[in-house]
């Protein structure tokens, strides 16, 4: 259950998934605020879903970063749910403990309009998951959204996890919440976290630097039968606005780490060619090379013939594409 920012790079990565991978994914798409207002942001998101996502991929939609508009205007989830229903595109609404009664009602209405289900995210950027909060939340969704555990996929979200210390702190919290969760008939239970730093500027250029994937380390510690895995792909968990334009870089997923490539931007084409050539020559390049994912095919093309270097959105798309395929492959290997 990857938690993905609803940005162009993530949509491009998902749009290039092969049909055999789609049954293994339930992406939680966070709608990005752009400063244009919630009405424009929700419509832009709906258009991307309509135009970019595979028709057989079910997604969950999280509008927690969008403000409510004036009272005479549809709220964000109301808009997205109604517009996607009109387009015959199914979705799952996402609900949080801190949601208002109106937003809880919107979740119930969206669930009724679509699949009769919702995703419950327990935990946030400022609050760890807690079983007492979870019980309170369960009562709220029953009362205000009209939903039962049987209709909800539960995500225990530990948010940012960047060190052994974070891992040691998070494990007992996750175990306590899992013990509470397993006493109820949820449709599914997942443990999620994000380990990607919010900046790579401290890493050396012209080399591959490993960043530990603490998110999967947590899941491996608490994993039991039927406990699903969630992460924030190759992005930091926090939703951020547009920052400065970075030079050529890639975030490349391996089993225990990401390999971060940063290249000086003296000449974008040459820099990206050298970066991609270094990556495909590395030990973490997959044995089946460019055929591993759409993102790997794009990386190999830049190494092979110096095609146009792309931009930060493209680099995010290539890395996310590889990440999604790698994680599915990794989880399949761990199950066997």
Secondary structure by P-SEA (a helix, b strand, c coil): cccccccaaaaaaaaacccccccccccbbbbbbccccaaaaaaaaaaaaaccccccbbbbbbcccccccccccccaaaaaaaaaaaacbbbbbbbcccccaaaaaaaaaaaaaccccbbbbcccccccccaaaaaaaaaaaaaccccccccccccccccccccaaaaaaaaaaaaaaaaaaaaccccbbbbbbbccccccccccccbbbbbbaaaaaaaaacccccccccccccccccccccccccccccccccccbbbbbbbbcccaaaaaaaaaaaaaaccccccccccccaaaaaaaaaaccccccccaaaaaaaaaaaaaaaaaaaaaaaac
